[in-house]
Amino acid sequence: MKKFLLVLFLTFTAAFTPLAAKVAVNAISPLSLAFIRFGAATLLLLAVFKFKKLSFRIDKEDFRLFLFLGILVIPVNQFCFLEGLKYSEASHSGIIYACTPLIIYLFSVRLKNEVFNPGKLLTISFTILGIVIIFYENAVSPKKSGVNYLLGDTLLFFAVFSWSLYLAFSEKMVRKYGALKTQTVSFFIGIILFIPVFMYDSDNLSFDKVNLYVILSYLHLTVLVAFGSYFLYSYSTKIIKTSTLTTMTNMSPVITILFSWLLLKEKLSYFFIIGAAVTMIGVIFTQTIRDDKVSDVKKA
């Protein structure tokens, strides 16, 4: 029962993140939202970090990598994610973010953390085809005032790309320093680098449109996602097989699409539905194929 509730919680947390972000960016400037969201999450991480009496000391040769991780996880990722949602839809974000495991896999192969599996080539192609279908519709769809799906989805893709890059490159640091230290140091560097962006955007920061839904959305994005992800995923992988967890949480994009339609009244075109279906087939099939870790094979 505990496992079921945990998977259910993780699935719905991931599913409602694009919806919460869409509600929040409609009331608060995306750049300012990124700062106050991750600023609060970083403070919470620092509190836990101090409680556990951990040290910020890292080896000199890892400075550049942590700087790179900090740039990726907040300035790049949050700019692309929140600005992308401003011009696109929550349902689009759910589908594009479903590609995260695939991009991580390709980076892991490039970094030689995993060995390329030819069996995944076809399934990855399905995922790419689904995204192409969605982007094709965006390119030919009539333009609407204040809406630019092509720009929004392009930014969302780069958000997924930067997040996947962060996860792939942080794997080595997680093995060396642990997940909490890696995430805390990366977030701290990232939020410091984001201060000039926040100062530039401060004139656009207004709370006039903030209501109960916006506050709940902010708490979801900050406490449950940005801060809670470390604790949730660290704990879940101890009691649930990673393959099982990944398969179950594949339902997140479907739930995102459903509630985007129900709550946000987003219109789901035939192109989008077909593209989403093809993408999800690729994602699910790719994750059912056994991965070969570098440590499991003979190295040259």
C-alpha positions, 0 to 999 in steps of 0.5 A: 500500500505504501508503494502504491501511494508513493507512486501515485503521489509521484505521478500526480506531482509530475503531472500537475507541475506543468499545470501549476507552472501555467497558472503561476506564469499567468500571474507572475513574470516567468523570470521573477517566478523562477527566482522566488521559486528556486530561491525558496527551494535553495534556502530549504535545501541549505537548511537540511544541508546544515541540519545534516552537518555536511560540508560545502568542500568540493575538489578543485577539479570539480569546480567547472562541472558544478558551475556548468550544472548551476547554469543548466539547472536554474538560469537556462532550464527555468528561463526556457521552461517558464517562458515556454509555458507563457507562450505554449500550453501545459499539455505540450509541456507534459508531452515534451518533458516525457522525452527526458529519459530518452535524452538522458539515455543518449547523453549517458551513451555519449558520456559512456555511462551506458552502452547504446542498445540498437533495439532502442533506435526504433522506439526513439525514432517513434518519440522523435516522430511524435514531437515532429508532428506536434511541431509541424502543427505549430509551424502551420497553425494560424497565429494568435495574439499573445500565443506562439506555440512554435516559440513556446514548444521550442523553449520547452524542448530546450528546457527538457534538453538542459534538464536532461543534460543536468541529470546526465552530467550530475550523475558523476557528482552524485556518486562522488558527493551524494544527491543532497550535496550535489543538488544543494551546491548546484542550486546555490550556484544557479540562484546566485547566477540568476540574481542579475536576471531577477534584478533586470526583471524586477520591474515586471514583478507584480502580485496583483493577480495572485490568488489562492490558486496561484499560491497553491501552484507556487507551493507545488512548484517550490516545496513538492517539486524543486525541494521535495524531489530529492527526498521523494525520489531518493526514498522511492528508489529504496523501496521500489525498483527503478524500472517499476517506478519509471513505468508507472510514472509514464502516466504523468503526461496523460494525466497532464493532458486530461487535466489541461483540458478539464481545468485550463480548457486547453484545446486538443487538436487531432495533430497534438493527440496523434503526436502525443500518442506516438511520443508516448508509445516511443517513451514506453517502449524505450523504457521497457528495453533493458539498459546495458551499463558500462560497468556490466560490459567488458571495456576495451 
